[in-house]
Amino acid sequence: MSPFFSFREIVPLASERKQQIAYLKAVIEPELAALEKQYNTAFSKLTQQKIFDYYAVFVPVVLGKSFCRLFGRDLQPTELRLQTLQGIITPFFDDFFDIENLPDERIRLMMENPFEATPHTLMQEAFIKYGKEIKSNVKDISFFNDISEKVFAAQILSRKQELSSISRDEVKTITAKKGGTSLLFYYSVLDLPKDDTILQIIYDTGSLLQLSNDIFDTYKDREKSIITLPACYTNIVELHTYFTEQYNTLCDKILSLPFPKKNIRSFFFRINVMLTLTFVALEQFVSIQEKHGGKFILKNCSRKELICDRAKMSNLVKWFRYTYQLHN
């Protein structure tokens, strides 16, 4: 059995997710509704879905609680609030680049000094409002500001992924920076140790989560002409091998941390559940390659072939097997 698997971790995850959804409905929904009334407009359904179905749940429940449990404690109410706000502003940050097409310096100002920024849209109003609250309450503001700058730099660097000439190594570097700095951003609002060993573990975990996300978004990114690692391989077995190597290296690093095994398991269980699902998607891609004569040509793959159905029973069985058995 995997050292990160525990049936005891499953029930709290479901319960804490339910509690967070209730918090969002009772507290966050009215706050955002007030902003919508102020601007006489509404957040798009897609934006609301990203907030309430993913980021504002995932960040505190999966990431925040996992980080804290490595140190033997739970997420504090103030930290839960801050991480919830981080989850809310995450899709806004992306949309400033992709939807509103704001100048880089305008986005940088709202990140670095929301107290001096003037909002012009509903998203900007929410981003600035919650940015002020985060900056006013985070314990280590210097670390938070440093990581925020690195997140911004990684986002700018990711524009190179729109170039067909980008190399596989460049994509690997960008993927690592985007994921690593993003996870450090979510860690930065917690009152937890920030020694080099811990920060490197957080960075490496974020890097692998980003690669996992890119693998699941292969079809979407192809349609947007964004080059991620799945587009860099004609032999997808090599990507499977690369992901496996990165996963095993990360697991070894985590297991070597000087914490009780119970804490380590509580820290990595929820994140590991996400990472192991990636092996199901990669297994699907390998099957596609075999079907297409031994080569993985992304442009020749159908939407159905590139999207891994996480709710499909056969995939759930594979997922459980990977989660239960990997890294024995």
DAMOJO-V26556 format. One record per pair of residues at least 24 apart in sequence whose ideal C-beta (glycine too) atoms are under 8 Angstrom apart, sorted by the first residue. I is the first residue (numbers start at 1). J is the second residue. D is the distance in Angstrom with one decimal. If there is no record, write none. Layout:
i=I j=J d=D
i=I j=J d=D
This chain:
i=1 j=324 d=6.1
i=1 j=325 d=7.2
i=1 j=328 d=6.9
i=2 j=272 d=7.5
i=2 j=323 d=6.7
i=2 j=324 d=6.1
i=2 j=325 d=6.2
i=2 j=326 d=5.3
i=2 j=327 d=5.4
i=2 j=328 d=6.4
i=3 j=255 d=6.4
i=3 j=261 d=7.2
i=3 j=264 d=7.7
i=3 j=265 d=6.7
i=3 j=327 d=6.7
i=3 j=328 d=7.9
i=4 j=251 d=7.4
i=4 j=264 d=7.7
i=4 j=265 d=5.6
i=4 j=268 d=4.8
i=4 j=269 d=5.5
i=4 j=272 d=4.6
i=4 j=327 d=7.1
i=5 j=265 d=7.9
i=5 j=269 d=7.1
i=5 j=272 d=7.8
i=5 j=323 d=6.0
i=5 j=324 d=5.3
i=6 j=265 d=5.6
i=6 j=269 d=6.2
i=9 j=265 d=7.2
i=9 j=266 d=6.7
i=9 j=269 d=4.4
i=9 j=270 d=7.3
i=13 j=61 d=7.4
i=13 j=269 d=8.0
i=13 j=270 d=6.1
i=16 j=61 d=5.2
i=16 j=65 d=6.5
i=17 j=57 d=6.2
i=17 j=61 d=5.3
i=20 j=56 d=7.6
i=20 j=57 d=5.2
i=20 j=60 d=6.1
i=20 j=61 d=5.1
i=20 j=80 d=8.0
i=20 j=84 d=7.6
i=21 j=52 d=7.7
i=21 j=57 d=6.5
i=23 j=80 d=7.8
i=23 j=84 d=7.3
i=24 j=52 d=5.7
i=24 j=56 d=5.7
i=24 j=57 d=7.3
i=24 j=84 d=7.4
i=28 j=52 d=7.9
i=28 j=56 d=6.6
i=28 j=84 d=6.7
i=28 j=88 d=7.0
i=32 j=88 d=7.8
i=32 j=126 d=6.8
i=35 j=122 d=6.2
i=35 j=125 d=5.7
i=35 j=126 d=5.6
i=35 j=129 d=7.3
i=36 j=122 d=6.6
i=38 j=125 d=7.3
i=39 j=121 d=7.5
i=39 j=122 d=4.4
i=39 j=125 d=6.5
i=41 j=122 d=5.5
i=42 j=122 d=7.8
i=43 j=122 d=6.6
i=43 j=123 d=7.5
i=47 j=91 d=5.7
i=47 j=92 d=7.8
i=47 j=95 d=7.1
i=47 j=123 d=7.5
i=50 j=90 d=7.8
i=50 j=91 d=4.1
i=51 j=87 d=6.8
i=51 j=88 d=5.4
i=51 j=91 d=6.4
i=54 j=87 d=7.9
i=55 j=86 d=7.9
i=55 j=87 d=3.7
i=55 j=88 d=7.0
i=55 j=90 d=4.8
i=55 j=91 d=6.3
i=56 j=84 d=5.3
i=56 j=87 d=3.7
i=56 j=88 d=5.5
i=57 j=87 d=7.2
i=58 j=87 d=6.8
i=59 j=83 d=4.8
i=59 j=84 d=7.1
i=59 j=86 d=5.5
i=59 j=87 d=3.9
i=59 j=90 d=7.5
i=59 j=186 d=5.5
i=60 j=84 d=5.5
i=60 j=87 d=6.9
i=61 j=270 d=7.8
i=62 j=270 d=4.6
i=62 j=271 d=6.8
i=62 j=274 d=7.5
i=63 j=183 d=7.1
i=63 j=186 d=5.1
i=63 j=187 d=7.7
i=63 j=271 d=7.6
i=64 j=186 d=7.0
i=64 j=190 d=6.6
i=65 j=270 d=7.5
i=66 j=266 d=7.2
i=66 j=267 d=5.1
i=66 j=268 d=7.1
i=66 j=269 d=7.5
i=66 j=270 d=5.1
i=66 j=271 d=5.9
i=67 j=186 d=8.0
i=67 j=187 d=5.8
i=67 j=190 d=5.8
i=67 j=192 d=6.2
i=67 j=202 d=7.6
i=67 j=267 d=7.1
i=68 j=190 d=6.7
i=68 j=192 d=6.9
i=69 j=263 d=6.2
i=69 j=266 d=3.9
i=69 j=267 d=5.5
i=70 j=257 d=7.5
i=70 j=259 d=6.0
i=70 j=263 d=5.4
i=70 j=264 d=6.9
i=70 j=266 d=7.2
i=70 j=267 d=3.7
i=71 j=192 d=5.9
i=71 j=193 d=7.2
i=71 j=259 d=7.7
i=71 j=263 d=7.1
i=72 j=259 d=7.9
i=72 j=260 d=7.5
i=72 j=263 d=5.5
i=75 j=190 d=7.8
i=76 j=191 d=7.4
i=78 j=137 d=6.3
i=79 j=189 d=6.5
i=79 j=190 d=5.4
i=79 j=191 d=6.9
i=81 j=137 d=7.9
i=82 j=133 d=7.9
i=82 j=134 d=5.6
i=82 j=137 d=6.1
i=82 j=138 d=6.6
i=82 j=189 d=4.2
i=83 j=186 d=6.3
i=83 j=189 d=6.2
i=83 j=190 d=7.6
i=85 j=130 d=4.3
i=85 j=133 d=6.2
i=85 j=134 d=5.6
i=86 j=134 d=6.9
i=86 j=185 d=7.0
i=86 j=186 d=5.8
i=86 j=189 d=6.5
i=88 j=126 d=6.9
i=88 j=130 d=6.0
i=89 j=126 d=7.2
i=89 j=127 d=5.1
i=89 j=130 d=5.4
i=89 j=131 d=6.6
i=92 j=123 d=4.7
i=92 j=124 d=7.8
i=92 j=126 d=6.4
i=92 j=127 d=4.5
i=93 j=127 d=7.2
i=93 j=155 d=7.6
i=95 j=123 d=6.2
i=96 j=123 d=7.3
i=96 j=124 d=7.8
i=96 j=127 d=7.6
i=97 j=155 d=6.6
i=100 j=124 d=7.9
i=104 j=156 d=6.6
i=107 j=152 d=7.2
i=108 j=152 d=6.0
i=111 j=148 d=5.5
i=111 j=149 d=8.0
i=111 j=152 d=6.0
i=112 j=145 d=7.1
i=112 j=148 d=7.1
i=112 j=149 d=7.4
i=134 j=189 d=6.5
i=138 j=188 d=7.0
i=138 j=189 d=5.0
i=139 j=191 d=4.8
i=140 j=188 d=7.0
i=140 j=191 d=7.9
i=140 j=194 d=6.9
i=143 j=188 d=5.5
i=143 j=194 d=6.0
i=144 j=188 d=4.5
i=144 j=189 d=6.6
i=147 j=181 d=6.4
i=147 j=184 d=4.8
i=147 j=185 d=5.1
i=147 j=188 d=4.7
i=148 j=185 d=6.5
i=148 j=188 d=7.7
i=150 j=177 d=7.7
i=150 j=181 d=4.4
i=150 j=184 d=7.4
i=151 j=181 d=4.7
i=151 j=182 d=6.2
i=151 j=185 d=5.1
i=153 j=177 d=7.9
i=153 j=181 d=7.9
i=154 j=178 d=4.7
i=154 j=181 d=4.9
i=154 j=182 d=7.7
i=161 j=226 d=5.2
i=161 j=227 d=4.8
i=161 j=228 d=6.8
i=162 j=225 d=6.6
i=162 j=226 d=6.3
i=162 j=227 d=7.4
i=163 j=227 d=7.3
i=164 j=227 d=7.0
i=166 j=227 d=5.3
i=168 j=229 d=7.3
i=168 j=232 d=4.1
i=168 j=233 d=7.8
i=171 j=227 d=6.0
i=171 j=228 d=6.5
i=171 j=229 d=5.6
i=171 j=232 d=5.7
i=172 j=229 d=6.7
i=175 j=207 d=6.7
i=175 j=210 d=5.2
i=175 j=211 d=5.5
i=175 j=214 d=6.4
i=175 j=228 d=7.1
i=175 j=229 d=6.3
i=176 j=203 d=8.0
i=176 j=207 d=4.0
i=176 j=210 d=7.3
i=177 j=207 d=7.9
i=178 j=210 d=5.3
i=179 j=206 d=4.1
i=179 j=207 d=4.4
i=179 j=208 d=7.0
i=179 j=209 d=5.4
i=179 j=210 d=2.5
i=179 j=211 d=6.9
i=179 j=213 d=7.6
i=180 j=204 d=6.9
i=180 j=206 d=4.4
i=180 j=207 d=4.6
i=180 j=210 d=7.6
i=181 j=206 d=7.2
i=182 j=206 d=5.6
i=182 j=210 d=7.1
i=183 j=209 d=6.7
i=197 j=257 d=7.4
i=200 j=253 d=7.9
i=201 j=250 d=8.0
i=201 j=253 d=6.0
i=201 j=254 d=6.3
i=201 j=257 d=7.0
i=204 j=249 d=7.8
i=204 j=250 d=5.4
i=204 j=253 d=6.7
i=205 j=250 d=6.4
i=205 j=271 d=6.2
i=207 j=246 d=7.7
i=208 j=243 d=7.8
i=208 j=246 d=5.5
i=208 j=247 d=6.4
i=208 j=250 d=5.7
i=208 j=275 d=6.2
i=209 j=271 d=7.0
i=209 j=274 d=6.7
i=209 j=275 d=7.0
i=211 j=243 d=6.4
i=211 j=246 d=7.2
i=211 j=278 d=7.8
i=212 j=243 d=7.9
i=212 j=274 d=6.4
i=212 j=275 d=5.7
i=212 j=277 d=7.6
i=212 j=278 d=4.3
i=215 j=239 d=7.9
i=215 j=243 d=7.5
i=215 j=278 d=5.6
i=215 j=281 d=5.3
i=215 j=282 d=6.6
i=215 j=285 d=7.9
i=216 j=278 d=7.4
i=216 j=281 d=5.9
i=216 j=308 d=6.3
i=218 j=285 d=7.9
i=218 j=298 d=7.3
i=218 j=306 d=5.0
i=219 j=301 d=8.0
i=219 j=303 d=5.5
i=219 j=306 d=3.8
i=219 j=307 d=5.4
i=222 j=298 d=5.7
i=222 j=299 d=7.3
i=222 j=306 d=7.2
i=230 j=285 d=7.2
i=230 j=296 d=8.0
i=230 j=298 d=6.6
i=231 j=298 d=5.1
i=233 j=296 d=6.0
i=234 j=295 d=5.2
i=234 j=296 d=5.6
i=234 j=297 d=6.6
i=235 j=289 d=7.3
i=235 j=295 d=7.2
i=235 j=296 d=6.5
i=236 j=282 d=7.3
i=236 j=285 d=4.6
i=236 j=286 d=5.8
i=236 j=288 d=7.5
i=236 j=289 d=5.0
i=236 j=296 d=4.0
i=237 j=286 d=6.0
i=237 j=289 d=7.2
i=239 j=282 d=6.8
i=239 j=285 d=7.5
i=240 j=279 d=8.0
i=240 j=282 d=4.6
i=240 j=283 d=7.8
i=240 j=285 d=7.5
i=240 j=286 d=6.2
i=243 j=278 d=6.4
i=243 j=279 d=7.7
i=243 j=282 d=6.3
i=244 j=279 d=7.8
i=247 j=275 d=6.2
i=247 j=326 d=7.6
i=247 j=327 d=7.7
i=248 j=327 d=6.5
i=251 j=326 d=8.0
i=251 j=327 d=4.5
i=272 j=323 d=6.7
i=273 j=323 d=5.8
i=276 j=319 d=6.4
i=276 j=322 d=4.1
i=276 j=323 d=4.5
i=276 j=326 d=5.8
i=277 j=308 d=8.0
i=277 j=310 d=6.6
i=277 j=319 d=5.1
i=277 j=322 d=7.6
i=279 j=318 d=7.7
i=279 j=322 d=4.8
i=279 j=326 d=7.4
i=280 j=308 d=6.1
i=280 j=315 d=5.1
i=280 j=318 d=4.8
i=280 j=319 d=5.3
i=280 j=322 d=6.8
i=281 j=308 d=4.0
i=283 j=318 d=6.8
i=284 j=308 d=5.4
